[in-house]
């Protein structure tokens, strides 16, 4: 995305698509090990330090209406997404994780069937190369990153499912094997160039897989962290690629979140990035009308949740109330580029962070 990429498109300036074998299999590689600067002391994240009145009656009603909207808009083959993003593995993964954010899993919960059907769709498009992408996918590494994240969250809850493990290991191998010389990833599964938006998708996918017991090469993470760091500008914001470029809040949110997911919790890059977000994107100060709104707040919510302390205490009620106000009469949210399923899934994931169901949101 020219300012940050929503999980969905493929433009030269900035992605908006959600949501596209190394020599050593991921299942046998060394684990992620990152040693933060011990001289710094960050505030504890919100996973064990909730804000006051995080979940309100209004939020509960909003989420319930959003679930009904998603259920109605699931396609007959289990996928989500229509129009340009019809049958998209990335959007399907996000919609399934929206249900999972309330504890619904295959065979468990009122919306377990929706998650199960979405899982069946994603697994049906697991290829021999490991790529997770339906034939209509644009810039498949976006969708692949979100679909791999989804499989990691599913496998963490159902470690006996061999289908999920096999697809997840292959998907991780593909990510590891397509990292470029700069340390990042781009739209297609080839190690040629990189941008921060696609790179963040892959970092989250690798973290989820690692949480679920799939080993990931430490070198892959170290190189990705170095790439993200080099994308930060002097103002604390992040640019789209390593070449010179301005900062934008959606990709800054993604950059900060990715450092947390790489296992870095106390760092000057995080501090400066969080400060940039507070200056430029705090809900209620104009971000509602900016490009890549849902993409940006998907990552900003995670960044503030993991930062915790006053950042979360300030950010959470602001984004919660703004999202509740943006819900349409249909029960969904609207993104005119990526579609209602995408915007609704992103909104529901953000609104349900305080429920603390998804392992990916924990340090």
SULDA-V163729 format. One record per helix or strand of 2 or more residues. SS is the DSSP state (h for helix, s for strand). FROM is the first residue (numbers start at 1). TO is the last residue. If there is no record, write none. Layout:
# SULDA-V163729
ss/from/to
SS/FROM/TO
SS/FROM/TO
This chain:
# SULDA-V163729
ss/from/to
h/26/28
h/57/72
h/83/85
h/89/100
h/112/124
h/140/157
h/162/177
h/196/211
h/218/230
h/249/261
h/268/280
h/287/289
h/293/307
h/309/326
h/340/351
h/353/355
h/359/361
